[in-house]
Amino acid sequence: MAQKGFLIDMDGVIYKGSEPIPGAVEFINSLREKGYPFLFLTNNSQRTPRDVCYKLRKLGFNVNDEDIFTCAMATARYLASRKTHGTAYVIGEGGLLTELHNVGYSIVDDHPDYVIIGEGRTIMLESVDKAINMIMNGSKLIATNLDPNCPVGSGKYRAGCGAFVAMLEFATGKQAFSVGKPSPVMMRMARKILQLSTDETIMIGDTMSTDILGAGSMGFTTVLTLSGVTREADLDQFGYAPDFIIKSVKDLLNDDLFAQVCDKQHEPVLNVA
């Protein structure tokens, strides 16, 4: 069997809020024990990989900082490949600022190369107005992701990065470039980190419009888990489909199903929900 590896979304896939999804700890730890490479992908740019890893280890997951890949990391690496030692005005939090510093970018308040919008709980209109003027004067608009909202637990949501990006696009008439899921930029980077080919890469996610769309467009095997955002009743709304549908990652503890996913044996969708 060829080497297989996994790209795995987090919120709604391996945990909800502060609680692991039943069977998720056992599944992730079994991947580690069996030697399957994996990488967690998140469209949350607020926290550094170390912060994310600390939370996961507290929940019982056998993971390291290197197992985390955020949209902030993808954004910083993409911009560094386009312009070395650039400048940026950032509306976002520590995770994004840290990654930009790591690639040699300077954070400025005047005439930046890029205006970068990430997740933020304390975004102020003063910052938005400043960003609008910078974009109108030639700075390029970059979004870490285009998620319209973010779950905050107890069935509640707050405005996501995409909501603020839409406001800036409307105000300036300029379109943002987004690096996070479902962008092929982040998907390709993640695959290369694991040193896998397209046929060797399996994406597990709970959101059709980001995880499944992005991975499917890249030709990865896609596994939709119904433990998070997307419900089975939602699937008719989409013109594309996952390769496999599961109730939760606990289902992948079944050796037969796990082998089918690794071999991509289905006709055309294996639905075990």
N, C-alpha and C positions, 0 to 999 in steps of 0.2 A: 504493500500500500504506500502511495506517495505521502510525503509529509503533509499534515494538515495543521492549520492554525486558526485561531479564533479572534475576531474583533467583537467586543462585547460592550453594549451600552450599559449604563449603570442604573439610574433612577427608573424604576418600573421593571427592571430586568433582574437585578440582584438584590435590590433593597427598595423599600418605600419609606420615605422619611428617615427615621432612626432605627428601623427594624429590617433585618434581612428577610428576603422572601424565602419561605420554606423550601429547603433543598438547595438553595443557591450556594451556601457555604460549602456544602459537600461537593457540589458540582465543580466549583472553581478549584477547590483544593485537590479534587481528583485529576483535573487537568494538569496541575503542577506535579502531582505524584507520577502521572503517566508520561510526562515530558512533552505535552502538547503546548506549543507556544501560544500565548494569548496577550491581548492588549485591550485595556478598557478605553473606550472613546466617549468623551463627554462634550456637549455643547455649552457647558458651564465654564465661563472664563474667569470666574471670581477667585477660585482657589488654585494654589500651586499643586503640583503632583504630590509633594510631601504632605500637604494638608489633606488631600483626598485619601492618600495612602493611610494616614493616621486613622481616619474614620473607618476605613475598610478593615484595618487590622483590629480595631476595637470590636468590630462586629464578628470577628473570627476568621476573616479571609487571610489566607497565606499569600500575601502580595508584597511587592516592593515598589519604591518610587518609580522605577523604570517600567512598571506595568501600566502606567497611567499616561494617556495622551489626550490633552485638552485642546479645544479650539483656539485657546490663547497661544499654545505652543505652535499649532499649525499656522496661525496668523503671523506670528513673529518669524518663523522660518521662511514662510513664503515671502514676506516683505524683505527679509535679508537677502533672499535670492534675486530680488528685483532691484534693490538699491542698498549697497553696503553703507553702514554708519549713517543711516537716514535719521530723520526727525519726525516726531509724531506728537499730535495733541490727542490725549486719550480721555474718553469718557468711559470709565470702568473702574475695576478694583485691583487689588494686589496681585492676583494671579496673572493678569494681563500685563501689568507694569513690570513685574519680575521677568517675564519671558522676553519682553522687548529689550530690557536692559541686558539680558543674557546674550542677545544676538548683536549687541553693540549699538542699539538705538538710543537716542537722546529724547527725553520728554520736554517739550517746549510749549510756550504760550503764544508764540508769534510766528506766522508764516511757516508752518510745518509742511513737510512733504506729504504727510498723510494725516487725516482725521480718522481715528479708530474708535469704533463704538463697540463696547462689550457689555456684559451684564453689570448692573449696578443697582443698589438698593437706595442710593442717596443722590440720584441724578437731579440736578437743579436746572431751572430754565436759563439761568445766567450762563451755564456751561453750554447749553444747547444753542443759545443765541451766538455765543462766541464761535461755536463750531460752524454755524450757518455762514457767518461772515468769512471764515477761513476757506470754506468750500467754494463760496462765490468768488473768492480771490485766487482760486487755482489749486488748493489742496485737494488731494484725492480722497474719496470717502471709502473706508474699509469697514466691513462688519465682521465680527468674529463668528456670528451666526445670524440666522433670520427667524429664529423661533419667536412667534408672536406673544407667547406667555410662558411662565414658569410655574410649576406646581410648588407650593410651599407647605404642603401637608394639610390634613383635615379637610380635604376637598377644596382648598382655596388656591387662588392663583394671584400672581402679580404680573405686571407688564414685562415682557421679555425684550431682548435686544432688538428683535425685528420690529417691534412697535415703535421704538425710538428712531430706528433707521428709516422707517416709512415716513415719519414726521420730517426728518431731515431731507429725504428725497423729495417730498412734496414741496418743502420750503425752498429748496435750491434748484429743483429741476434736474439734479444729477442723480445717477443711479449708483448705488453702492456695489462693491465687489465683496462677496462673502466667501470666507474660507472654510467655515465649519460645515458639518453634515447638513445637507447631502452633497456638498461640493466634492467633485472628484479630487480636488487638491488635498483635502484632509484624508480621504479614503486611500489615495495613492501613497501618501506619506506613511500612513499607518501600515499598509501592506509591506512597504520597503523596510520599515523598522523591524518587522518580524522576518524579513528576508524570505518572503513567500512569493510564489507566482499567483496569478489570478485564479487558476484552477485549485490552488491549495488553500484559498482564503474563504472562511466561513464567517458571516456576520450574524450576530444574534441581537435583535432589538425589539422594542415594543412600539415603535412609531413608524407607520407606513411612509409618511412624507419626508422623513429624514433618514432613518436607519435603512429601511428596506429600499427606498428609492435610490439613495446614494450607492449602496452596495450592489443592488441589482444593475444599475447603470454601468458599474465597473465590471460586471460579469462574475461577481462573487456569488457563492451559495448563500441564500438568505433564509434565516429562520425568524419568524415572527412569534413572539411570545405574547399571550393575551393577558399577562399579569400587570400591564401598565396602561398606556394611553389608548391604543387601538383595540377596538372590540370586534368580534367576529361579524356583527351586524354592519360594521363600517366598511367591510371589504368591497362591497358592490359599488362604492363611490370611486374606486380607483381603477385606472386602466392598466394596471400592472398587478402582479401577485407575488407573494413570497414563495420560495421553493417548499418550505415546510411551515406548518402552523402548530404550535404547542401551547399547552395551558401555562406552563412555567418551565424554567430551566430544570426543575426537578425531574421532568419527563426525560431529560437527556441522561439521567443516571441509569436509564434502561439501556443495556448494552446493545440490544438489537436496533433500537431507534438511533442510538449514537452512531452505530456503524452505517446505517442507512444515510444519515446526514453526511457523514464523512465521505461516503461513496456517491452521494447525490442520487440515491435510488428512490425515485418517486414518479407517480404518473397521474396528473402532473403535479398535484399538491397533496402531500400527506397531512391529513388533518386529524390530530389525535386529541383535539379539544373536546 
